[in-house]
Amino acid sequence: MVRVYKPGKVAIILQGRQAGKKAVVIKQLDEGTKERPYPHAIVAGIERYPRKVTKRMGAKTLAKRSKVKPFIKRINYTHLFPTRYALELEGLKGTVQNETFAEPSQREEAKKVVKKLLEERYTGGKNKWFFTPLRF
């Protein structure tokens, strides 16, 4: 079978709390695990997208509106929709593992790292499509 969800691939979440949000695949588990015996992926996505900014805004307003609220989840392949886009985030691969979900404090630490990486990517002006909400 062809691997659709390679690390770095951007997907849209179809079901659940984050339905309609964009996420990037960090790790794919095609065979599943003992507690989750179905094919799934570990993803990091954007729960709250950055707001629109203009040239007239000051530095303080710009910083406030450029914030991103991330999420990390393990999602079944049937609830993901792959896109043609890819996001190369080298820092994400080491931060979110399968063991990260065991302890809530580890989850929060991983979210902080993901937030930092995504905000750097946004302020750098790269991958504009990923940081805009879907319109439907």
N, CA, C and O atoms as a printed pandas DataFrame, in Angstrom:
     atom_number atom_name residue_name chain_id  residue_number  x_coord  y_coord  z_coord
0              1         N          MET        A               1    0.828   -1.182    0.000
1              2        CA          MET        A               1    0.000    0.000    0.000
2              3         C          MET        A               1    0.880    1.255    0.000
3              4         O          MET        A               1    1.934    1.283    0.636
4              5         N          VAL        A               2    0.445    2.271   -0.706
5              6        CA          VAL        A               2    1.193    3.515   -0.809
6              7         C          VAL        A               2    1.042    4.324    0.475
7              8         O          VAL        A               2   -0.055    4.461    1.016
8              9         N          ARG        A               3    2.149    4.848    0.945
9             10        CA          ARG        A               3    2.114    5.672    2.162
10            11         C          ARG        A               3    1.734    7.095    1.788
11            12         O          ARG        A               3    2.489    7.799    1.118
12            13         N          VAL        A               4    0.568    7.502    2.225
13            14        CA          VAL        A               4    0.083    8.840    1.925
14            15         C          VAL        A               4    0.538    9.819    2.996
15            16         O          VAL        A               4    0.912   10.953    2.695
16            17         N          TYR        A               5    0.503    9.376    4.244
17            18        CA          TYR        A               5    0.784   10.263    5.371
18            19         C          TYR        A               5    2.238   10.150    5.813
19            20         O          TYR        A               5    2.539    9.526    6.830
20            21         N          LYS        A               6    3.132   10.755    5.045
21            22        CA          LYS        A               6    4.542   10.798    5.425
22            23         C          LYS        A               6    4.748   11.951    6.397
23            24         O          LYS        A               6    3.974   12.908    6.387
24            25         N          PRO        A               7    5.782   11.877    7.241
25            26        CA          PRO        A               7    6.049   13.004    8.145
26            27         C          PRO        A               7    6.268   14.300    7.370
27            28         O          PRO        A               7    7.019   14.338    6.395
28            29         N          GLY        A               8    5.601   15.354    7.821
29            30        CA          GLY        A               8    5.683   16.637    7.147
30            31         C          GLY        A               8    4.495   16.928    6.252
31            32         O          GLY        A               8    4.318   18.064    5.812
32            33         N          LYS        A               9    3.679   15.923    5.976
33            34        CA          LYS        A               9    2.509   16.088    5.108
34            35         C          LYS        A               9    1.410   16.849    5.850
35            36         O          LYS        A               9    1.117   16.553    7.008
36            37         N          VAL        A              10    0.812   17.820    5.185
37            38        CA          VAL        A              10   -0.292   18.573    5.778
38            39         C          VAL        A              10   -1.591   17.853    5.474
39            40         O          VAL        A              10   -1.838   17.455    4.335
40            41         N          ALA        A              11   -2.427   17.685    6.503
41            42        CA          ALA        A              11   -3.723   17.021    6.350
42            43         C          ALA        A              11   -4.798   17.869    7.018
43            44         O          ALA        A              11   -4.520   18.687    7.894
44            45         N          ILE        A              12   -6.030   17.649    6.580
45            46        CA          ILE        A              12   -7.177   18.321    7.196
46            47         C          ILE        A              12   -7.909   17.297    8.042
47            48         O          ILE        A              12   -8.140   16.171    7.602
48            49         N          ILE        A              13   -8.273   17.683    9.250
49            50        CA          ILE        A              13   -8.965   16.769   10.157
50            51         C          ILE        A              13  -10.455   16.830    9.854
51            52         O          ILE        A              13  -11.037   17.909    9.745
52            53         N          LEU        A              14  -11.065   15.652    9.717
53            54        CA          LEU        A              14  -12.454   15.565    9.300
54            55         C          LEU        A              14  -13.441   15.343   10.437
55            56         O          LEU        A              14  -14.600   15.741   10.322
56            57         N          GLN        A              15  -13.018   14.722   11.524
57            58        CA          GLN        A              15  -13.929   14.380   12.613
58            59         C          GLN        A              15  -13.395   14.898   13.935
59            60         O          GLN        A              15  -12.193   15.105   14.097
60            61         N          GLY        A              16  -14.308   15.105   14.881
61            62        CA          GLY        A              16  -13.912   15.443   16.236
62            63         C          GLY        A              16  -13.853   16.933   16.508
63            64         O          GLY        A              16  -14.351   17.753   15.737
64            65         N          ARG        A              17  -13.231   17.254   17.627
65            66        CA          ARG        A              17  -13.171   18.628   18.107
66            67         C          ARG        A              17  -12.432   19.558   17.148
67            68         O          ARG        A              17  -12.808   20.721   17.001
68            69         N          GLN        A              18  -11.397   19.062   16.502
69            70        CA          GLN        A              18  -10.608   19.876   15.589
70            71         C          GLN        A              18  -11.016   19.689   14.123
71            72         O          GLN        A              18  -10.202   19.914   13.228
72            73         N          ALA        A              19  -12.245   19.287   13.870
73            74        CA          ALA        A              19  -12.710   19.071   12.490
74            75         C          ALA        A              19  -12.591   20.363   11.690
75            76         O          ALA        A              19  -12.999   21.429   12.151
76            77         N          GLY        A              20  -12.032   20.259   10.498
77            78        CA          GLY        A              20  -11.846   21.421    9.643
78            79         C          GLY        A              20  -10.542   22.156    9.880
79            80         O          GLY        A              20  -10.269   23.155    9.214
80            81         N          LYS        A              21   -9.732   21.683   10.815
81            82        CA          LYS        A              21   -8.447   22.329   11.105
82            83         C          LYS        A              21   -7.336   21.630   10.329
83            84         O          LYS        A              21   -7.440   20.455    9.977
84            85         N          LYS        A              22   -6.272   22.386   10.075
85            86        CA          LYS        A              22   -5.113   21.832    9.378
86            87         C          LYS        A              22   -4.118   21.303   10.395
87            88         O          LYS        A              22   -3.937   21.874   11.471
88            89         N          ALA        A              23   -3.481   20.206   10.036
89            90        CA          ALA        A              23   -2.480   19.598   10.912
90            91         C          ALA        A              23   -1.359   19.034   10.054
91            92         O          ALA        A              23   -1.555   18.715    8.881
92            93         N          VAL        A              24   -0.185   18.917   10.655
93            94        CA          VAL        A              24    0.965   18.337    9.969
94            95         C          VAL        A              24    1.286   16.995   10.636
95            96         O          VAL        A              24    1.323   16.893   11.862
96            97         N          VAL        A              25    1.515   15.977    9.817
97            98        CA          VAL        A              25    1.811   14.636   10.327
98            99         C          VAL        A              25    3.240   14.618   10.854
99           100         O          VAL        A              25    4.176   14.998   10.150
100          101         N          ILE        A              26    3.401   14.172   12.103
101          102        CA          ILE        A              26    4.721   14.068   12.705
102          103         C          ILE        A              26    5.241   12.647   12.579
103          104         O          ILE        A              26    6.401   12.426   12.231
104          105         N          LYS        A              27    4.370   11.685   12.867
105          106        CA          LYS        A              27    4.764   10.280   12.798
106          107         C          LYS        A              27    3.564    9.454   12.356
107          108         O          LYS        A              27    2.450    9.672   12.831
108          109         N          GLN        A              28    3.784    8.510   11.453
109          110        CA          GLN        A              28    2.697    7.635   11.031
110          111         C          GLN        A              28    2.907    6.251   11.612
111          112         O          GLN        A              28    4.028    5.746   11.659
112          113         N          LEU        A              29    1.822    5.649   12.051
113          114        CA          LEU        A              29    1.848    4.297   12.620
114          115         C          LEU        A              29    0.884    3.449   11.795
115          116         O          LEU        A              29   -0.289    3.320   12.146
116          117         N          ASP        A              30    1.382    2.867   10.691
117          118        CA          ASP        A              30    0.529    2.130    9.759
118          119         C          ASP        A              30   -0.044    0.845   10.345
119          120         O          ASP        A              30   -1.162    0.452   10.011
120          121         N          GLU        A              31    0.720    0.188   11.219
121          122        CA          GLU        A              31    0.236   -1.063   11.817
122          123         C          GLU        A              31   -0.526   -0.819   13.113
123          124         O          GLU        A              31   -1.193   -1.722   13.617
124          125         N          GLY        A              32   -0.433    0.388   13.656
125          126        CA          GLY        A              32   -1.069    0.688   14.924
126          127         C          GLY        A              32   -0.191    0.268   16.086
127          128         O          GLY        A              32    0.954   -0.142   15.896
128          129         N          THR        A              33   -0.734    0.372   17.293
129          130        CA          THR        A              33   -0.023   -0.039   18.497
130          131         C          THR        A              33   -0.907   -1.013   19.271
131          132         O          THR        A              33   -2.008   -1.348   18.836
132          133         N          LYS        A              34   -0.415   -1.457   20.414
133          134        CA          LYS        A              34   -1.179   -2.423   21.207
134          135         C          LYS        A              34   -2.491   -1.809   21.716
135          136         O          LYS        A              34   -3.543   -2.445   21.645
136          137         N          GLU        A              35   -2.426   -0.571   22.228
137          138        CA          GLU        A              35   -3.642    0.062   22.741
138          139         C          GLU        A              35   -4.501    0.694   21.639
139          140         O          GLU        A              35   -5.694    0.918   21.841
140          141         N          ARG        A              36   -3.912    0.978   20.492
141          142        CA          ARG        A              36   -4.652    1.515   19.342
142          143         C          ARG        A              36   -4.355    0.644   18.124
143          144         O          ARG        A              36   -3.456    0.954   17.342
144          145         N          PRO        A              37   -5.119   -0.458   17.960
145          146        CA          PRO        A              37   -4.795   -1.431   16.901
146          147         C          PRO        A              37   -5.295   -1.055   15.505
147          148         O          PRO        A              37   -5.664   -1.931   14.723
148          149         N          TYR        A              38   -5.307    0.220   15.194
149          150        CA          TYR        A              38   -5.729    0.680   13.869
150          151         C          TYR        A              38   -4.676    1.655   13.344
151          152         O          TYR        A              38   -3.953    2.263   14.133
152          153         N          PRO        A              39   -4.583    1.809   12.040
153          154        CA          PRO        A              39   -3.589    2.743   11.504
154          155         C          PRO        A              39   -3.931    4.181   11.881
155          156         O          PRO        A              39   -5.042    4.652   11.638
156          157         N          HIS        A              40   -2.961    4.870   12.476
157          158        CA          HIS        A              40   -3.178    6.247   12.901
158          159         C          HIS        A              40   -1.895    7.052   12.778
159          160         O          HIS        A              40   -0.824    6.508   12.510
160          161         N          ALA        A              41   -2.021    8.345   12.976
161          162        CA          ALA        A              41   -0.870    9.247   12.863
162          163         C          ALA        A              41   -0.838   10.186   14.059
163          164         O          ALA        A              41   -1.877   10.537   14.617
164          165         N          ILE        A              42    0.361   10.583   14.442
165          166        CA          ILE        A              42    0.533   11.614   15.458
166          167         C          ILE        A              42    0.661   12.931   14.694
167          168         O          ILE        A              42    1.550   13.095   13.858
168          169         N          VAL        A              43   -0.240   13.861   14.994
169          170        CA          VAL        A              43   -0.264   15.122   14.262
170          171         C          VAL        A              43   -0.166   16.312   15.216
171          172         O          VAL        A              43   -0.528   16.227   16.389
172          173         N          ALA        A              44    0.333   17.416   14.678
173          174        CA          ALA        A              44    0.345   18.696   15.393
174          175         C          ALA        A              44   -0.326   19.701   14.482
175          176         O          ALA        A              44    0.026   19.823   13.309
176          177         N          GLY        A              45   -1.299   20.422   15.029
177          178        CA          GLY        A              45   -2.050   21.346   14.197
178          179         C          GLY        A              45   -2.345   22.650   14.894
179          180         O          GLY        A              45   -1.869   22.911   15.999
180          181         N          ILE        A              46   -3.142   23.467   14.227
181          182        CA          ILE        A              46   -3.486   24.779   14.738
182          183         C          ILE        A              46   -4.944   24.790   15.166
183          184         O          ILE        A              46   -5.847   24.626   14.346
184          185         N          GLU        A              47   -5.161   24.989   16.470
185          186        CA          GLU        A              47   -6.526   25.075   17.001
186          187         C          GLU        A              47   -7.092   26.478   16.803
187          188         O          GLU        A              47   -8.257   26.634   16.437
188          189         N          ARG        A              48   -6.265   27.504   17.047
189          190        CA          ARG        A              48   -6.691   28.888   16.826
190          191         C          ARG        A              48   -5.662   29.550   15.917
191          192         O          ARG        A              48   -4.488   29.678   16.264
192          193         N          TYR        A              49   -6.132   29.964   14.748
193          194        CA          TYR        A              49   -5.258   30.554   13.736
194          195         C          TYR        A              49   -4.895   31.994   14.083
195          196         O          TYR        A              49   -5.637   32.659   14.807
196          197         N          PRO        A              50   -3.755   32.489   13.573
197          198        CA          PRO        A              50   -3.404   33.896   13.798
198          199         C          PRO        A              50   -4.387   34.813   13.069
199          200         O          PRO        A              50   -4.932   34.440   12.030
200          201         N          ARG        A              51   -4.611   36.008   13.610
201          202        CA          ARG        A              51   -5.565   36.942   13.033
202          203         C          ARG        A              51   -4.906   37.804   11.975
203          204         O          ARG        A              51   -3.681   37.834   11.855
204          205         N          LYS        A              52   -5.723   38.502   11.215
205          206        CA          LYS        A              52   -5.230   39.343   10.132
206          207         C          LYS        A              52   -4.423   40.516   10.685
207          208         O          LYS        A              52   -4.810   41.129   11.679
208          209         N          VAL        A              53   -3.307   40.822   10.039
209          210        CA          VAL        A              53   -2.483   41.965   10.432
210          211         C          VAL        A              53   -2.334   42.915    9.243
211          212         O          VAL        A              53   -2.346   42.493    8.086
212          213         N          THR        A              54   -2.192   44.206    9.554
213          214        CA          THR        A              54   -2.003   45.215    8.513
214          215         C          THR        A              54   -0.748   46.023    8.817
215          216         O          THR        A              54   -0.152   45.889    9.885
216          217         N          LYS        A              55   -0.357   46.862    7.864
217          218        CA          LYS        A              55    0.855   47.667    8.012
218          219         C          LYS        A              55    0.721   48.731    9.088
219          220         O          LYS        A              55    1.708   49.123    9.711
220          221         N          ARG        A              56   -0.510   49.199    9.304
221          222        CA          ARG        A              56   -0.734   50.289   10.264
222          223         C          ARG        A              56   -0.577   49.855   11.715
223          224         O          ARG        A              56   -0.389   50.702   12.589
224          225         N          MET        A              57   -0.649   48.583   11.986
225          226        CA          MET        A              57   -0.607   48.093   13.367
226          227         C          MET        A              57    0.773   48.238   13.979
227          228         O          MET        A              57    1.792   48.116   13.300
228          229         N          GLY        A              58    0.781   48.503   15.285
229          230        CA          GLY        A              58    2.035   48.631   16.003
230          231         C          GLY        A              58    2.623   47.266   16.338
231          232         O          GLY        A              58    2.010   46.232   16.073
232          233         N          ALA        A              59    3.803   47.274   16.917
233          234        CA          ALA        A              59    4.511   46.027   17.231
234          235         C          ALA        A              59    3.771   45.200   18.274
235          236         O          ALA        A              59    3.731   43.973   18.190
236          237         N          LYS        A              60    3.184   45.880   19.256
237          238        CA          LYS        A              60    2.473   45.176   20.327
238          239         C          LYS        A              60    1.224   44.477   19.791
239          240         O          LYS        A              60    0.965   43.320   20.121
240          241         N          THR        A              61    0.457   45.177   18.971
241          242        CA          THR        A              61   -0.749   44.611   18.368
242          243         C          THR        A              61   -0.385   43.471   17.427
243          244         O          THR        A              61   -1.041   42.429   17.405
244          245         N          LEU        A              62    0.671   43.689   16.651
245          246        CA          LEU        A              62    1.118   42.681   15.703
246          247         C          LEU        A              62    1.518   41.394   16.422
247          248         O          LEU        A              62    1.186   40.299   15.970
248          249         N          ALA        A              63    2.233   41.527   17.542
249          250        CA          ALA        A              63    2.661   40.356   18.314
250          251         C          ALA        A              63    1.461   39.614   18.886
251          252         O          ALA        A              63    1.440   38.383   18.911
252          253         N          LYS        A              64    0.463   40.363   19.345
253          254        CA          LYS        A              64   -0.734   39.762   19.934
254          255         C          LYS        A              64   -1.554   39.000   18.899
255          256         O          LYS        A              64   -2.064   37.914   19.178
256          257         N          ARG        A              65   -1.677   39.573   17.705
257          258        CA          ARG        A              65   -2.491   38.961   16.650
258          259         C          ARG        A              65   -1.775   37.827   15.922
259          260         O          ARG        A              65   -2.406   37.077   15.177
260          261         N          SER        A              66   -0.476   37.696   16.129
261          262        CA          SER        A              66    0.299   36.647   15.448
262          263         C          SER        A              66    0.416   35.372   16.267
263          264         O          SER        A              66    1.143   34.457   15.881
264          265         N          LYS        A              67   -0.285   35.295   17.389
265          266        CA          LYS        A              67   -0.201   34.105   18.238
266          267         C          LYS        A              67   -0.983   32.938   17.641
267          268         O          LYS        A              67   -1.994   33.119   16.964
268          269         N          VAL        A              68   -0.480   31.741   17.915
269          270        CA          VAL        A              68   -1.075   30.506   17.420
270          271         C          VAL        A              68   -1.357   29.603   18.606
271          272         O          VAL        A              68   -0.536   29.501   19.517
272          273         N          LYS        A              69   -2.516   28.941   18.606
273          274        CA          LYS        A              69   -2.810   27.948   19.644
274          275         C          LYS        A              69   -2.721   26.571   18.992
275          276         O          LYS        A              69   -3.543   26.241   18.138
276          277         N          PRO        A              70   -1.737   25.762   19.382
277          278        CA          PRO        A              70   -1.558   24.461   18.738
278          279         C          PRO        A              70   -2.291   23.335   19.471
279          280         O          PRO        A              70   -2.787   23.512   20.584
280          281         N          PHE        A              71   -2.344   22.175   18.813
281          282        CA          PHE        A              71   -2.801   20.950   19.460
282          283         C          PHE        A              71   -1.964   19.797   18.940
283          284         O          PHE        A              71   -1.424   19.855   17.836
284          285         N          ILE        A              72   -1.860   18.745   19.748
285          286        CA          ILE        A              72   -1.198   17.511   19.320
286          287         C          ILE        A              72   -2.161   16.364   19.601
287          288         O          ILE        A              72   -2.777   16.303   20.664
288          289         N          LYS        A              73   -2.281   15.470   18.650
289          290        CA          LYS        A              73   -3.252   14.382   18.773
290          291         C          LYS        A              73   -2.777   13.140   18.041
291          292         O          LYS        A              73   -1.916   13.194   17.162
292          293         N          ARG        A              74   -3.375   12.005   18.438
293          294        CA          ARG        A              74   -3.245   10.768   17.670
294          295         C          ARG        A              74   -4.571   10.572   16.955
295          296         O          ARG        A              74   -5.608   10.441   17.606
296          297         N          ILE        A              75   -4.557   10.548   15.623
297          298        CA          ILE        A              75   -5.790   10.517   14.846
298          299         C          ILE        A              75   -5.785    9.349   13.863
299          300         O          ILE        A              75   -4.790    9.078   13.190
300          301         N          ASN        A              76   -6.921    8.671   13.805
301          302        CA          ASN        A              76   -7.147    7.571   12.866
302          303         C          ASN        A              76   -7.031    8.097   11.431
303          304         O          ASN        A              76   -7.441    9.221   11.143
304          305         N          TYR        A              77   -6.471    7.280   10.538
305          306        CA          TYR        A              77   -6.319    7.683    9.140
306          307         C          TYR        A              77   -7.662    8.011    8.492
307          308         O          TYR        A              77   -7.725    8.866    7.609
308          309         N          THR        A              78   -8.725    7.353    8.914
309          310        CA          THR        A              78  -10.032    7.604    8.292
310          311         C          THR        A              78  -10.558    9.007    8.612
311          312         O          THR        A              78  -11.456    9.498    7.928
312          313         N          HIS        A              79  -10.012    9.648    9.633
313          314        CA          HIS        A              79  -10.442   10.988   10.007
314          315         C          HIS        A              79   -9.505   12.075    9.486
315          316         O          HIS        A              79   -9.615   13.236    9.882
316          317         N          LEU        A              80   -8.587   11.697    8.601
317          318        CA          LEU        A              80   -7.645   12.651    8.011
318          319         C          LEU        A              80   -7.854   12.737    6.505
319          320         O          LEU        A              80   -8.184   11.743    5.857
320          321         N          PHE        A              81   -7.663   13.918    5.961
321          322        CA          PHE        A              81   -7.762   14.149    4.523
322          323         C          PHE        A              81   -6.437   14.748    4.058
323          324         O          PHE        A              81   -6.129   15.885    4.413
324          325         N          PRO        A              82   -5.646   14.017    3.275
325          326        CA          PRO        A              82   -4.330   14.530    2.882
326          327         C          PRO        A              82   -4.441   15.674    1.874
327          328         O          PRO        A              82   -5.376   15.725    1.076
328          329         N          THR        A              83   -3.483   16.581    1.924
329          330        CA          THR        A              83   -3.406   17.675    0.955
330          331         C          THR        A              83   -2.121   17.525    0.155
331          332         O          THR        A              83   -1.306   16.644    0.431
332          333         N          ARG        A              84   -1.949   18.373   -0.817
333          334        CA          ARG        A              84   -0.727   18.311   -1.630
334          335         C          ARG        A              84    0.431   19.030   -0.964
335          336         O          ARG        A              84    1.566   18.944   -1.432
336          337         N          TYR        A              85    0.157   19.740    0.127
337          338        CA          TYR        A              85    1.181   20.546    0.783
338          339         C          TYR        A              85    2.004   19.740    1.785
339          340         O          TYR        A              85    1.544   18.745    2.344
340          341         N          ALA        A              86    3.224   20.199    1.988
341          342        CA          ALA        A              86    4.114   19.602    2.988
342          343         C          ALA        A              86    4.757   20.733    3.789
343          344         O          ALA        A              86    4.946   21.842    3.291
344          345         N          LEU        A              87    5.083   20.425    5.026
345          346        CA          LEU        A              87    5.670   21.403    5.930
346          347         C          LEU        A              87    6.906   20.755    6.528
347          348         O          LEU        A              87    6.798   19.738    7.213
348          349         N          GLU        A              88    8.084   21.329    6.282
349          350        CA          GLU        A              88    9.307   20.729    6.796
350          351         C          GLU        A              88    9.666   21.346    8.132
351          352         O          GLU        A              88   10.312   22.392    8.193
352          353         N          LEU        A              89    9.245   20.694    9.198
353          354        CA          LEU        A              89    9.573   21.139   10.551
354          355         C          LEU        A              89   10.448   20.084   11.207
355          356         O          LEU        A              89    9.955   19.074   11.709
356          357         N          GLU        A              90   11.733   20.326   11.198
357          358        CA          GLU        A              90   12.679   19.363   11.761
358          359         C          GLU        A              90   12.554   19.251   13.278
359          360         O          GLU        A              90   12.753   18.172   13.837
360          361         N          GLY        A              91   12.233   20.337   13.938
361          362        CA          GLY        A              91   12.149   20.340   15.395
362          363         C          GLY        A              91   10.992   19.532   15.949
363          364         O          GLY        A              91   11.043   19.101   17.101
364          365         N          LEU        A              92    9.949   19.316   15.159
365          366        CA          LEU        A              92    8.761   18.606   15.652
366          367         C          LEU        A              92    8.996   17.114   15.839
367          368         O          LEU        A              92    8.414   16.506   16.737
368          369         N          LYS        A              93    9.832   16.524   15.014
369          370        CA          LYS        A              93    9.995   15.063   15.038
370          371         C          LYS        A              93   10.488   14.532   16.378
371          372         O          LYS        A              93   10.084   13.451   16.806
372          373         N          GLY        A              94   11.351   15.282   17.035
373          374        CA          GLY        A              94   11.882   14.831   18.315
374          375         C          GLY        A              94   11.011   15.185   19.511
375          376         O          GLY        A              94   11.127   14.561   20.565
376          377         N          THR        A              95   10.148   16.168   19.361
377          378        CA          THR        A              95    9.377   16.642   20.518
378          379         C          THR        A              95    8.162   15.780   20.834
379          380         O          THR        A              95    7.908   15.481   22.001
380          381         N          VAL        A              96    7.414   15.380   19.823
381          382        CA          VAL        A              96    6.180   14.625   20.059
382          383         C          VAL        A              96    6.404   13.161   19.700
383          384         O          VAL        A              96    6.621   12.821   18.537
384          385         N          GLN        A              97    6.348   12.314   20.698
385          386        CA          GLN        A              97    6.498   10.868   20.528
386          387         C          GLN        A              97    5.213   10.203   20.991
387          388         O          GLN        A              97    4.285   10.879   21.434
388          389         N          ASN        A              98    5.155    8.881   20.892
389          390        CA          ASN        A              98    3.990    8.134   21.374
390          391         C          ASN        A              98    3.909    8.187   22.889
391          392         O          ASN        A              98    2.814    8.123   23.449
392          393         N          GLU        A              99    5.056    8.304   23.569
393          394        CA          GLU        A              99    5.088    8.348   25.038
394          395         C          GLU        A              99    4.675    9.720   25.585
395          396         O          GLU        A              99    4.384    9.850   26.774
396          397         N          THR        A             100    4.649   10.737   24.725
397          398        CA          THR        A             100    4.297   12.093   25.155
398          399         C          THR        A             100    2.870   12.157   25.680
399          400         O          THR        A             100    2.568   12.977   26.547
400          401         N          PHE        A             101    1.989   11.302   25.168
401          402        CA          PHE        A             101    0.574   11.352   25.519
402          403         C          PHE        A             101    0.272   10.690   26.861
403          404         O          PHE        A             101   -0.850   10.811   27.354
404          405         N          ALA        A             102    1.228    9.999   27.464
405          406        CA          ALA        A             102    1.001    9.309   28.734
406          407         C          ALA        A             102    0.854   10.285   29.893
407          408         O          ALA        A             102   -0.007   10.094   30.751
408          409         N          GLU        A             103    1.662   11.306   29.933
409          410        CA          GLU        A             103    1.697   12.250   31.050
410          411         C          GLU        A             103    1.210   13.637   30.592
411          412         O          GLU        A             103    1.722   14.162   29.603
412          413         N          PRO        A             104    0.232   14.239   31.289
413          414        CA          PRO        A             104   -0.268   15.567   30.887
414          415         C          PRO        A             104    0.809   16.655   30.877
415          416         O          PRO        A             104    0.763   17.557   30.040
416          417         N          SER        A             105    1.775   16.582   31.795
417          418        CA          SER        A             105    2.827   17.595   31.833
418          419         C          SER        A             105    3.722   17.500   30.593
419          420         O          SER        A             105    4.167   18.521   30.069
420          421         N          GLN        A             106    3.985   16.280   30.128
421          422        CA          GLN        A             106    4.774   16.097   28.903
422          423         C          GLN        A             106    4.025   16.670   27.698
423          424         O          GLN        A             106    4.626   17.260   26.800
424          425         N          ARG        A             107    2.715   16.486   27.697
425          426        CA          ARG        A             107    1.868   17.012   26.626
426          427         C          ARG        A             107    1.952   18.526   26.550
427          428         O          ARG        A             107    2.079   19.103   25.470
428          429         N          GLU        A             108    1.880   19.162   27.715
429          430        CA          GLU        A             108    1.939   20.626   27.770
430          431         C          GLU        A             108    3.295   21.142   27.295
431          432         O          GLU        A             108    3.372   22.142   26.581
432          433         N          GLU        A             109    4.359   20.455   27.695
433          434        CA          GLU        A             109    5.707   20.847   27.251
434          435         C          GLU        A             109    5.826   20.719   25.736
435          436         O          GLU        A             109    6.378   21.597   25.073
436          437         N          ALA        A             110    5.307   19.623   25.194
437          438        CA          ALA        A             110    5.357   19.409   23.747
438          439         C          ALA        A             110    4.549   20.481   23.023
439          440         O          ALA        A             110    4.968   20.963   21.971
440          441         N          LYS        A             111    3.393   20.860   23.575
441          442        CA          LYS        A             111    2.563   21.913   22.969
442          443         C          LYS        A             111    3.299   23.246   22.934
443          444         O          LYS        A             111    3.190   23.991   21.960
444          445         N          LYS        A             112    4.053   23.552   24.000
445          446        CA          LYS        A             112    4.806   24.803   24.055
446          447         C          LYS        A             112    5.880   24.848   22.968
447          448         O          LYS        A             112    6.102   25.879   22.333
448          449         N          VAL        A             113    6.536   23.711   22.772
449          450        CA          VAL        A             113    7.576   23.634   21.733
450          451         C          VAL        A             113    6.952   23.788   20.348
451          452         O          VAL        A             113    7.482   24.497   19.493
452          453         N          VAL        A             114    5.813   23.110   20.136
453          454        CA          VAL        A             114    5.115   23.191   18.851
454          455         C          VAL        A             114    4.655   24.619   18.603
455          456         O          VAL        A             114    4.777   25.123   17.487
456          457         N          LYS        A             115    4.130   25.273   19.625
457          458        CA          LYS        A             115    3.678   26.668   19.512
458          459         C          LYS        A             115    4.820   27.579   19.078
459          460         O          LYS        A             115    4.660   28.422   18.195
460          461         N          LYS        A             116    5.973   27.395   19.711
461          462        CA          LYS        A             116    7.142   28.216   19.394
462          463         C          LYS        A             116    7.568   28.017   17.935
463          464         O          LYS        A             116    7.843   28.984   17.225
464          465         N          LEU        A             117    7.619   26.767   17.500
465          466        CA          LEU        A             117    8.035   26.464   16.130
466          467         C          LEU        A             117    7.047   27.010   15.097
467          468         O          LEU        A             117    7.452   27.562   14.075
468          469         N          LEU        A             118    5.741   26.849   15.373
469          470        CA          LEU        A             118    4.738   27.337   14.428
470          471         C          LEU        A             118    4.716   28.860   14.352
471          472         O          LEU        A             118    4.542   29.422   13.271
472          473         N          GLU        A             119    4.892   29.538   15.494
473          474        CA          GLU        A             119    4.909   31.001   15.482
474          475         C          GLU        A             119    6.134   31.537   14.755
475          476         O          GLU        A             119    6.050   32.552   14.064
476          477         N          GLU        A             120    7.274   30.860   14.904
477          478        CA          GLU        A             120    8.481   31.249   14.154
478          479         C          GLU        A             120    8.240   31.114   12.659
479          480         O          GLU        A             120    8.628   31.976   11.871
480          481         N          ARG        A             121    7.596   30.024   12.285
481          482        CA          ARG        A             121    7.301   29.761   10.882
482          483         C          ARG        A             121    6.343   30.819   10.326
483          484         O          ARG        A             121    6.498   31.271    9.192
484          485         N          TYR        A             122    5.359   31.205   11.130
485          486        CA          TYR        A             122    4.369   32.204   10.693
486          487         C          TYR        A             122    4.998   33.588   10.545
487          488         O          TYR        A             122    4.775   34.268    9.543
488          489         N          THR        A             123    5.783   34.007   11.542
489          490        CA          THR        A             123    6.394   35.333   11.478
490          491         C          THR        A             123    7.452   35.413   10.380
491          492         O          THR        A             123    7.733   36.496    9.868
492          493         N          GLY        A             124    8.037   34.275   10.019
493          494        CA          GLY        A             124    8.996   34.240    8.922
494          495         C          GLY        A             124    8.340   34.363    7.556
495          496         O          GLY        A             124    9.023   34.596    6.559
496          497         N          GLY        A             125    7.013   34.208    7.499
497          498        CA          GLY        A             125    6.284   34.354    6.239
498          499         C          GLY        A             125    6.278   33.109    5.379
499          500         O          GLY        A             125    5.952   33.176    4.193
500          501         N          LYS        A             126    6.632   31.977    5.956
501          502        CA          LYS        A             126    6.659   30.734    5.181
502          503         C          LYS        A             126    5.350   29.963    5.354
503          504         O          LYS        A             126    4.687   30.078    6.385
504          505         N          ASN        A             127    4.985   29.180    4.343
505          506        CA          ASN        A             127    3.796   28.326    4.373
506          507         C          ASN        A             127    2.534   29.111    4.738
507          508         O          ASN        A             127    1.846   28.767    5.699
508          509         N          LYS        A             128    2.231   30.152    3.982
509          510        CA          LYS        A             128    1.079   31.010    4.271
510          511         C          LYS        A             128   -0.231   30.227    4.282
511          512         O          LYS        A             128   -1.104   30.500    5.106
512          513         N          TRP        A             129   -0.379   29.271    3.391
513          514        CA          TRP        A             129   -1.621   28.512    3.290
514          515         C          TRP        A             129   -1.932   27.770    4.577
515          516         O          TRP        A             129   -3.095   27.660    4.966
516          517         N          PHE        A             130   -0.911   27.263    5.236
517          518        CA          PHE        A             130   -1.110   26.489    6.465
518          519         C          PHE        A             130   -1.687   27.344    7.588
519          520         O          PHE        A             130   -2.401   26.828    8.448
520          521         N          PHE        A             131   -1.394   28.624    7.595
521          522        CA          PHE        A             131   -1.805   29.505    8.688
522          523         C          PHE        A             131   -3.096   30.272    8.405
523          524         O          PHE        A             131   -3.441   31.186    9.154
524          525         N          THR        A             132   -3.806   29.922    7.351
525          526        CA          THR        A             132   -5.112   30.535    7.087
526          527         C          THR        A             132   -6.200   29.509    7.336
527          528         O          THR        A             132   -6.069   28.358    6.918
528          529         N          PRO        A             133   -7.286   29.909    8.017
529          530        CA          PRO        A             133   -8.372   28.946    8.263
530          531         C          PRO        A             133   -9.091   28.561    6.990
531          532         O          PRO        A             133   -9.124   29.327    6.027
532          533         N          LEU        A             134   -9.665   27.378    6.987
533          534        CA          LEU        A             134  -10.431   26.923    5.834
534          535         C          LEU        A             134  -11.723   27.720    5.721
535          536         O          LEU        A             134  -12.333   28.072    6.731
536          537         N          ARG        A             135  -12.128   27.996    4.519
537          538        CA          ARG        A             135  -13.394   28.694    4.266
538          539         C          ARG        A             135  -14.361   27.719    3.612
539          540         O          ARG        A             135  -14.163   27.318    2.465
540          541         N          PHE        A             136  -15.406   27.338    4.336
541          542        CA          PHE        A             136  -16.434   26.466    3.739
542          543         C          PHE        A             136  -17.785   26.750    4.335
543          544         O          PHE        A             136  -18.771   26.117    3.958
